[in-house]
Amino acid sequence: MMAPTTDNAGYPGDPSAARASLEALRAEIAKAVVGQDPAVTGLVVALLCRGHVLLEGVPGVAKTLLVRALASALELDTKRVQFTPDLMPSDVTGSLVYDTRTAEFSFQPGPVFTNLLLADEINRTPPKTQSSLLEAMEERQVTVDGTPRPLPDPFLVAATQNPVEYEGTYPLPEAQLDRFLLKLTIPLPSRQDEIDVLTRHAEGFNPRDLQAAGVRPVAGPADLEAARAAVAKTTISPEITAYVVDICRATRESPSLTLGVSPRGATALLATSRAWAWLTGRDYVIPDDVKALALPTLRHRVQLRPEAEMEGVTADSVIHAILAHVPVPR
């Protein structure tokens, strides 16, 4: 943890100190991951909003490393589950185990009982196992044998999926996609970033040893709590609320879409815009905050018409067009 200062503005739990700690994540994660600032910011926004993140990118762009580096820099407990076709729901949530010493069944917690769950290649497991995460993501609890068991706080699911390989995969149902606060696309690095990656590896960087790479905790649960309290006090004007509603309603009327953004999606966009406003140093939300978070918050909540998809239309292009069309409040 960063050592707290002794003045009034820096005591533990102070919002300004919490913001500084969360901003320090970029520099800390950059010790392990090159050039993924938007994804880092998205993960922090999700933590502030108590949401979950779907990371999409081709193999080898450091999706898993990014989540591991975030967990190391945040001093959070983390567990990883490799989703495979034979994975069972109990492998995620836990199960009742018979104890021969007491002649009773006792609950053995699964990997979901953690602060940061990395669900690797989530679309490689059947819907039955995918659905085991729904209650955990929405209700922050797991019910086994009729008994609800609360999950730790903070709790975030960071799931990864490959956008180009479909053989042996099970597309996530709309109900599950809607449980993710953000869908972040992890692009291939620029030429210079790729040179930096190779240079680090040539100098001995080991992605499996983040401690040796110098990644240290710079924030913790107390900072997150202080930050969440400050985000909740960030002002949202009626005009901004109406702007968010107009954007989401426009997706329901788009001729390119068969499914628009639900009221849950509108609530998510308002929450992520609020968190982004606070992270950038303001205590009020402006239209640019809404625009900045519209793509990652909404892209997975809409469904393209087949004919639009055949013409090369994407969810991102539809949302871009809507943002350009909906009047911006002054």
C-alpha positions in Angstrom: 0.0 0.0 0.0 1.1 3.6 -0.6 2.0 5.3 2.7 -0.8 7.8 3.7 0.1 11.4 4.3 -0.6 13.0 7.6 -2.4 16.1 6.5 -6.2 16.3 6.3 -6.5 15.7 2.6 -4.6 12.5 2.7 -5.9 10.5 5.7 -6.9 6.9 4.9 -10.4 6.8 3.4 -10.2 10.3 2.0 -11.7 10.6 -1.5 -8.7 12.6 -2.8 -6.2 10.1 -1.5 -8.4 7.3 -3.0 -8.4 9.0 -6.4 -4.7 9.3 -6.3 -4.3 5.7 -5.4 -6.5 4.5 -8.2 -4.8 6.8 -10.7 -1.5 5.1 -9.7 -2.8 1.8 -11.0 -2.0 2.8 -14.6 1.7 3.3 -13.8 1.8 0.1 -11.7 0.0 -2.1 -14.3 2.2 -0.6 -17.0 5.1 -2.5 -15.4 3.6 -5.7 -16.7 1.2 -4.7 -19.5 2.1 -2.3 -22.3 -0.4 0.2 -23.9 -3.8 -0.9 -22.5 -4.8 2.2 -20.6 -8.5 2.2 -21.8 -8.9 -1.4 -20.5 -7.3 -0.5 -17.2 -9.6 2.5 -16.8 -12.6 0.3 -17.7 -11.7 -2.2 -15.0 -11.4 0.5 -12.4 -14.7 2.0 -13.4 -16.3 -1.5 -13.0 -14.9 -1.8 -9.5 -16.2 1.7 -8.6 -19.7 0.7 -9.9 -19.7 -2.8 -8.4 -19.9 -4.2 -12.0 -18.4 -6.9 -14.1 -16.3 -6.8 -17.2 -16.1 -8.9 -20.4 -12.7 -8.6 -22.1 -12.7 -9.6 -25.8 -9.6 -9.9 -27.9 -7.6 -12.4 -29.9 -5.3 -14.8 -28.1 -2.0 -13.3 -27.0 -3.0 -9.7 -26.3 -2.4 -10.0 -22.5 -6.1 -10.2 -21.4 -5.3 -12.6 -18.5 -2.1 -10.8 -17.6 -4.0 -7.5 -17.4 -6.4 -8.9 -14.8 -3.6 -10.6 -12.8 -1.7 -7.3 -12.8 -4.8 -5.4 -11.6 -5.3 -7.8 -8.8 -1.6 -7.5 -7.7 -1.8 -3.7 -7.8 -5.1 -3.6 -5.9 -4.1 -5.9 -3.1 -7.2 -8.1 -3.8 -7.7 -11.8 -3.5 -8.0 -13.3 -7.0 -8.8 -16.7 -8.4 -8.8 -18.0 -12.0 -11.1 -20.5 -13.6 -10.3 -21.9 -17.0 -13.7 -22.5 -18.6 -13.8 -25.8 -20.6 -16.7 -27.9 -22.1 -16.5 -30.4 -19.1 -16.6 -27.7 -16.4 -19.5 -28.2 -13.9 -21.4 -25.5 -12.0 -20.1 -26.9 -8.7 -16.5 -26.4 -10.0 -17.3 -22.6 -9.9 -19.7 -22.2 -7.0 -18.6 -24.9 -4.6 -20.4 -28.0 -3.3 -21.4 -30.0 -0.2 -18.8 -32.5 0.8 -19.4 -35.4 3.2 -17.1 -35.2 6.3 -16.5 -38.7 7.6 -15.3 -37.3 11.0 -18.5 -35.5 11.8 -20.8 -37.7 9.6 -22.2 -34.4 8.1 -22.1 -32.5 4.9 -20.1 -29.3 4.9 -19.9 -26.6 2.2 -16.6 -26.4 0.3 -16.4 -22.9 -1.3 -15.6 -22.7 -5.0 -13.3 -20.2 -6.7 -16.2 -17.7 -7.0 -15.6 -16.8 -3.3 -12.9 -14.2 -4.0 -12.6 -10.5 -4.8 -11.6 -10.8 -8.4 -12.6 -13.8 -10.4 -10.9 -14.3 -13.7 -13.3 -16.4 -15.9 -10.9 -17.3 -18.7 -12.5 -18.2 -22.1 -16.0 -18.1 -20.6 -17.7 -18.9 -23.9 -16.0 -22.4 -24.0 -18.3 -23.8 -21.3 -21.9 -25.0 -21.8 -24.8 -22.7 -20.8 -25.5 -24.7 -17.7 -22.1 -23.8 -16.3 -22.3 -20.2 -17.6 -25.5 -19.8 -15.7 -23.9 -20.7 -12.5 -22.4 -17.2 -12.5 -25.7 -15.4 -13.0 -26.7 -15.4 -9.3 -23.2 -14.5 -8.2 -22.9 -11.6 -10.6 -26.4 -10.2 -9.9 -27.1 -11.0 -6.3 -23.5 -11.2 -4.9 -24.3 -14.6 -3.4 -24.3 -18.3 -4.2 -27.2 -20.6 -3.2 -26.2 -24.2 -2.6 -28.7 -26.7 -1.3 -31.1 -23.9 -0.6 -28.7 -21.9 1.5 -27.6 -18.5 0.2 -24.0 -17.7 0.9 -22.8 -14.1 0.5 -19.7 -13.3 -1.6 -16.8 -11.1 -0.5 -16.9 -7.3 -1.2 -15.5 -6.1 -3.5 -16.4 -8.8 -6.0 -15.8 -8.5 -9.7 -16.0 -11.1 -12.5 -13.5 -10.4 -15.3 -14.3 -12.8 -18.1 -12.4 -13.2 -21.3 -13.4 -14.5 -24.7 -11.9 -14.9 -28.2 -13.9 -13.0 -30.9 -12.6 -15.0 -33.9 -12.7 -18.7 -32.9 -16.2 -20.2 -32.8 -15.6 -23.9 -33.0 -16.3 -25.5 -29.6 -17.7 -22.3 -28.1 -21.1 -21.4 -26.7 -22.2 -17.8 -27.3 -23.2 -16.0 -24.1 -27.0 -15.6 -23.9 -28.4 -12.0 -23.8 -29.4 -12.4 -20.2 -25.8 -13.1 -19.2 -24.3 -10.4 -21.4 -26.6 -7.9 -19.8 -25.0 -8.8 -16.4 -21.7 -7.4 -17.6 -21.3 -3.7 -16.9 -18.7 -3.2 -19.6 -17.5 -5.0 -22.6 -13.9 -4.0 -23.3 -12.2 -4.8 -26.6 -8.4 -5.5 -26.3 -6.8 -4.5 -29.6 -3.5 -5.7 -31.1 -0.7 -3.4 -29.9 0.8 -0.6 -32.0 4.2 -1.2 -33.7 6.0 0.7 -30.9 4.1 -1.0 -28.1 4.9 -4.4 -29.6 8.6 -3.4 -29.8 8.4 -2.5 -26.1 6.9 -5.9 -25.3 9.6 -7.8 -27.1 12.3 -5.6 -25.5 11.0 -6.4 -22.0 11.0 -10.1 -22.8 14.5 -9.9 -24.2 15.5 -8.3 -20.9 14.1 -11.1 -18.8 10.5 -10.1 -18.1 8.5 -13.1 -16.9 4.7 -12.6 -17.2 4.2 -15.4 -14.6 6.2 -13.5 -11.9 4.6 -10.1 -11.4 6.5 -9.6 -8.2 9.8 -9.8 -10.0 8.4 -7.3 -12.5 7.9 -4.8 -9.7 4.1 -4.7 -9.5 3.2 -3.7 -6.0 -0.1 -2.9 -4.3 -1.0 0.8 -4.6 -4.6 0.6 -3.4 -6.9 -1.6 -1.4 -10.5 -2.2 -0.3 -10.5 0.9 1.9 -9.6 3.1 -1.1 -12.3 1.5 -3.1 -14.9 2.1 -0.4 -13.9 5.8 -0.1 -14.0 6.2 -3.9 -17.4 4.6 -4.1 -18.8 6.9 -1.5 -17.4 9.9 -3.4 -18.8 8.6 -6.7 -22.2 8.3 -5.1 -22.1 12.1 -4.3 -21.2 13.1 -7.9 -24.0 15.3 -9.2 -26.2 14.3 -12.1 -28.4 17.0 -13.6 -31.9 16.2 -15.0 -30.5 17.1 -18.4 -27.8 14.5 -18.2 -30.4 11.9 -17.1 -32.6 12.7 -20.0 -29.6 12.5 -22.4 -28.8 9.0 -21.2 -32.4 8.0 -21.7 -32.6 9.5 -25.2 -29.4 7.6 -26.3 -30.8 4.3 -25.0 -34.3 4.9 -26.5 -32.6 5.6 -29.8 -31.1 2.2 -29.9 -34.6 0.6 -29.6 -35.7 2.6 -32.7 -32.6 1.9 -34.8 -33.4 0.1 -38.1 -30.1 -1.8 -37.8 -30.9 -3.4 -34.5 -33.3 -6.1 -33.4 -32.6 -5.5 -29.7 -31.9 -2.1 -28.1 -30.6 -1.2 -24.7 -32.8 -2.1 -21.8 -33.5 0.2 -18.7 -30.8 -1.8 -16.9 -28.4 -0.7 -19.7 -29.5 3.0 -19.2 -28.8 2.7 -15.5 -25.4 1.2 -16.2 -24.5 4.1 -18.6 -25.5 6.6 -15.9 -23.4 4.8 -13.3 -20.3 4.4 -15.5 -20.5 8.1 -16.6 -20.6 9.1 -13.0 -17.6 7.0 -12.0 -15.6 8.4 -15.0 -16.5 12.0 -14.0 -15.2 11.4 -10.5 -12.0 9.7 -11.8 -11.3 12.7 -14.0 -11.5 15.1 -11.0 -15.1 16.4 -11.3 -18.0 16.2 -8.9 -20.6 16.5 -11.6 -21.3 14.6 -14.9 -21.1 16.3 -18.3 -22.2 14.9 -21.7 -18.6 14.1 -22.6 -18.6 11.6 -19.7 -21.6 9.8 -21.2 -20.1 9.7 -24.7 -16.8 8.4 -23.3 -18.5 5.4 -21.7 -21.3 4.8 -24.2 -19.4 2.2 -26.3 -18.1 -0.1 -23.6 -21.3 0.1 -21.6 -23.8 -0.4 -24.5 -22.0 -2.4 -27.3 -22.9 -5.8 -25.8 -26.5 -4.9 -24.9 -27.7 -4.5 -28.5 -28.3 -7.1 -31.2 -27.7 -6.4 -35.0 -30.2 -7.4 -37.7 -28.7 -10.1 -39.9 -29.0 -8.0 -43.0 -27.2 -5.1 -41.3 -24.4 -7.5 -40.1 -24.0 -8.7 -43.7 -23.5 -5.1 -44.9 -20.6 -4.7 -42.4 -22.5 -2.7 -39.8 -21.2 -3.2 -36.2 -22.7 -2.5 -32.8 -20.0 0.2 -32.3 -20.8 1.9 -35.6 -24.5 2.0 -34.7 -23.8 3.6 -31.3 -21.4 6.1 -32.9 -24.2 7.1 -35.2 -26.7 7.5 -32.4 -24.3 9.6 -30.4 -23.9 11.9 -33.4 -27.7 12.1 -33.9 -29.0 12.6 -30.3 -29.1 16.3 -29.3 -26.5 17.1 -26.6 -27.7 19.1 -23.6 -26.2 22.5 -23.1 
